[in-house]
Amino acid sequence: MQWILALTLAIDLAGVQSEPNLEKRSEMALDYANQALDAARESYSRGEFEQTQAQLEDVGASVDVAYQALEKTGKDPRRSPKFFKRAELRTRELLRRLDGLLQTVSFADRDVVEKVHARVAAVHDNLLEGIMSKGK
């Protein structure tokens, strides 16, 4: 099971950032964030907190990469909401999963998860605001 997870994480964040299609880069970054969150949950259950911290940092970084890629498209989220809405839904799912992880980790370890949760929540709020804001 561990080698399958390691194989799925073989696509690292640098590989995601090298994708020339910005919308696909956003999708790949959010896929990577979900995989990193799975890996973080598994490593925490094994008691490897340092590895959990690194994987949670990858979750936050990949969500940032996804948002930056969508911003670089130059598209208006209100006029072309397809990929923005997908990213909003996926970040909302990540937030729910991070809430579940917050309930799982011990009180002493929660600050790391809360930082990542706040980072993902900020991106989610920005995406939602872009989609729902009034036109100029």
FIDONU-901092 format. One record per residue (C-alpha): residue number from 1; residue in one letter; chain; x, y, z. Coordinates in steps of 0.25 Angstrom, whole numbers. Layout:
BEGIN
NUM, a, A, X, Y, Z
...
***
This chain:
BEGIN
1, m, A, 0, 0, 0
2, q, A, 11, 10, 3
3, w, A, 18, 8, -10
4, i, A, 5, 11, -17
5, l, A, 4, 24, -10
6, a, A, 19, 27, -12
7, l, A, 16, 24, -27
8, t, A, 5, 34, -28
9, l, A, 13, 44, -21
10, a, A, 24, 42, -31
11, i, A, 18, 54, -39
12, d, A, 24, 65, -30
13, l, A, 20, 80, -30
14, a, A, 31, 83, -39
15, g, A, 25, 74, -49
16, v, A, 12, 80, -47
17, q, A, 18, 94, -49
18, s, A, 24, 90, -62
19, e, A, 11, 88, -69
20, p, A, 9, 98, -80
21, n, A, -6, 98, -80
22, l, A, -10, 107, -68
23, e, A, -24, 101, -66
24, k, A, -19, 87, -66
25, r, A, -7, 91, -57
26, s, A, -18, 96, -47
27, e, A, -25, 82, -48
28, m, A, -12, 75, -46
29, a, A, -8, 83, -34
30, l, A, -22, 81, -27
31, d, A, -20, 66, -30
32, y, A, -6, 66, -24
33, a, A, -12, 74, -12
34, n, A, -22, 62, -10
35, q, A, -11, 52, -11
36, a, A, -2, 60, -1
37, l, A, -14, 60, 9
38, d, A, -16, 45, 8
39, a, A, -1, 43, 10
40, a, A, -1, 53, 22
41, r, A, -13, 46, 28
42, e, A, -6, 32, 27
43, s, A, 8, 37, 32
44, y, A, 1, 43, 44
45, s, A, -6, 30, 47
46, r, A, 8, 24, 47
47, g, A, 13, 34, 56
48, e, A, 23, 41, 46
49, f, A, 19, 56, 50
50, e, A, 31, 62, 42
51, q, A, 27, 55, 29
52, t, A, 12, 59, 32
53, q, A, 17, 74, 33
54, a, A, 24, 73, 20
55, q, A, 12, 67, 13
56, l, A, 3, 77, 19
57, e, A, 12, 88, 14
58, d, A, 11, 82, 0
59, v, A, -4, 83, 1
60, g, A, -3, 98, 4
61, a, A, 7, 100, -7
62, s, A, -1, 92, -17
63, v, A, -14, 100, -15
64, d, A, -6, 113, -16
65, v, A, 0, 107, -30
66, a, A, -14, 104, -34
67, y, A, -19, 118, -31
68, q, A, -7, 125, -37
69, a, A, -9, 117, -50
70, l, A, -24, 121, -51
71, e, A, -20, 136, -49
72, k, A, -9, 135, -60
73, t, A, -20, 131, -70
74, g, A, -25, 145, -70
75, k, A, -39, 140, -71
76, d, A, -50, 146, -63
77, p, A, -56, 136, -53
78, r, A, -70, 142, -55
79, r, A, -70, 141, -70
80, s, A, -62, 128, -71
81, p, A, -65, 120, -58
82, k, A, -62, 106, -62
83, f, A, -48, 104, -56
84, f, A, -50, 114, -45
85, k, A, -63, 107, -41
86, r, A, -56, 93, -41
87, a, A, -45, 99, -33
88, e, A, -55, 105, -23
89, l, A, -62, 92, -21
90, r, A, -49, 84, -20
91, t, A, -43, 94, -9
92, r, A, -56, 93, -2
93, e, A, -54, 78, -2
94, l, A, -40, 80, 3
95, l, A, -45, 88, 14
96, r, A, -55, 78, 19
97, r, A, -44, 67, 19
98, l, A, -35, 77, 27
99, d, A, -46, 78, 37
100, g, A, -47, 63, 38
101, l, A, -32, 63, 40
102, l, A, -33, 74, 51
103, q, A, -42, 65, 59
104, t, A, -32, 53, 57
105, v, A, -19, 60, 61
106, s, A, -15, 63, 76
107, f, A, -17, 76, 81
108, a, A, -2, 79, 82
109, d, A, -1, 76, 67
110, r, A, -13, 84, 62
111, d, A, -6, 97, 59
112, v, A, 1, 92, 47
113, v, A, -13, 87, 41
114, e, A, -19, 100, 45
115, k, A, -9, 108, 37
116, v, A, -11, 99, 25
117, h, A, -26, 100, 27
118, a, A, -26, 116, 27
119, r, A, -17, 116, 15
120, v, A, -27, 107, 7
121, a, A, -39, 115, 12
122, a, A, -33, 128, 7
123, v, A, -31, 122, -7
124, h, A, -45, 117, -6
125, d, A, -51, 130, -2
126, n, A, -43, 137, -13
127, l, A, -48, 127, -23
128, l, A, -63, 129, -18
129, e, A, -62, 144, -18
130, g, A, -56, 144, -33
131, i, A, -68, 135, -37
132, m, A, -79, 143, -30
133, s, A, -74, 157, -31
134, k, A, -82, 167, -39
135, g, A, -76, 171, -52
136, k, A, -69, 185, -54
***
